[in-house]
Each structure stands twice: as structure tokens, then as C-alpha cells.
Amino acid sequence: MKDILLRCASVDGSIRLFCCTTINIVEEARLIHNTYPVTTAALGRMLTAGSMMGTMLKSEKDQITLQINGRGPAGSIVVVSDITGDVRGYIANPYVDIPLNDIGKLDVGGVVGKNGVFTVIKDLGLKEPYIGQVPIISGEIGEDLASYFASSEQTPTAVALGVRIAQDGKVDSAGGFIVQVMPEANDHTIDLLENNVSNIKSVTDIISDRGIEGLIEIVMKDIEYTIHEKKEIKYRCNCNRDRLEKALVALGSKEIKEIIDDQGQAELICHFCNKKYQFNKEQLQEILKKIIQD
Ligand SMILES: [Zn+2]
């Protein structure tokens, strides 16, 4: 089963719904980053949010980055997506194991922490990227994202993000939805939607029992809707040698000289996919030349 993202709206256009399954995406992230169950859940919720927000972008060149850092033991979590909904991410400290929370679930809020901000960066090809930031509410991510939509984009939004981990540590269900109420929505529709959303206990149970279509039927119960887009989404990194070379250039000439003198070579590892890039002495000297010429 592939991961699927669906974009739909009520027939009158007053309700917008994005929903997706991310079982493969989160499982791939787990394998890349060696996350423990609770950090798999935290990174997985971020990846799920990032994918849906990517598909809200307007142009193929646009890029969106979500970052949460609440000074918890997991450290910063960053995910990047674009209009395709394909997504990549990393977590500063994947090796965290803490007890379940009060309701017996993986304590995502506990590993993320609450002392910090949730940041959304949209690179829309303009001179400066758009940056929106809200204080973290719970660190559970869904709630923090809803707070971002309410305060930065003035759109009432309900968010549900979930990752369920099997006994063996593998991801066995993952996905979520973002549902937004446009200003023209009437009270009756809003009441229906609020009722539908508040009745949802577990988004991962719905996905594993009834699939993505089942999830839409539950969120949009008694509201007429149309599906506008359905597509496959995946974990995808777009790193390449050029990008990593730019990272070396950014270190500056002093640092590069030190690497040449001390190690005689450099190995850079992509944060998002763990791919390794080697630079030998000659290549480092070329980079140094370029920096000095500029
Ligand atoms: Zn990469």
C-alpha cells in the first residue's frame, strides 16, 4: 500500500480538507534516522504535517519548512516539503526513550518539550522567505500546528496527526488531516464539522480499519464534498554534491584550510537521508580557491 494524499472541499467551497496516510514515509524515516518509538512518532507527525502543507503551496518551485524546538530531549525536528507533498526530515536526537504519558500513549509532547516555538518557513521564490512563528502549546504537534493556522494565517483549523508503532518498533499506521473553515462557511456546516472532528478518537485506528477514504467520510459526515486531488506521496531527499559543496563553501576559508591541514579530506553526510559525500584534498583545495577568488 502506497502513501496517499487527498485534497477535498465541501461542495460550497467553505470547508477545505487535506488528509493523508504516511505509513511508508514514517517507516522510511525511522530506518534512516534509527528513531525510537516516541521519536518515530514525533518525527512522523511532523512529516505528516509537512506533506499536507507542501501541497498547499502554489508553485512547483516553492518550498516549505516546518521546525519545532521545545527544548525537550529530542531537540529540534525539521521537515521540508514542496507542492508534490513528498517530504524529508530529521530529528536532532533520535535516541530518546521516555515513559508513556498519562493516557498511556507515546509522550510526543514530552520529547519535544514546551519551551520554544513552532516555525513555518515558506520559500516562495521571493527575496525573503515568509516566516511564521507561534509559541509551542503542548509539543504534541497537531495542536501547535492548529495554533499556527489560527494566529499566523487567521484560518480556523483542526489538525489531527497520528503515528502508531507496533510491538517490534515498526510503523503500522500513520497519517492525519488538516481541515479548514473558510470565512463564508455557515453555522450549520461549522457545527456539523466540529461534531464530526470531536468524535474522532484515533486517526491511526481509522486509517488502519477504513483507509483514507474512511477518514474523509468521518470528517465530512453529512457535509457534501468533492475530492479535488488524489496522489501518491513519499519520503524524498533532493540532496546532491553541489548542495553539499555549498555547505562547505559556507564554512569559510579558515575552516576549509584547517580541514585540509588536519584531515586532508572531508566527508559530509546529508542530514535528511544519511547519504555520504566525500571531498578529497584536491577538491577541497579547489573549493578554497573559489572562496578566496570570491
Ligand atoms: Zn539527502
Residues whose N, C-alpha, C, O or C-beta is under 5 A from the ligand:
A	BS01	ZN	C237 C239 C270 F272 C273 K275
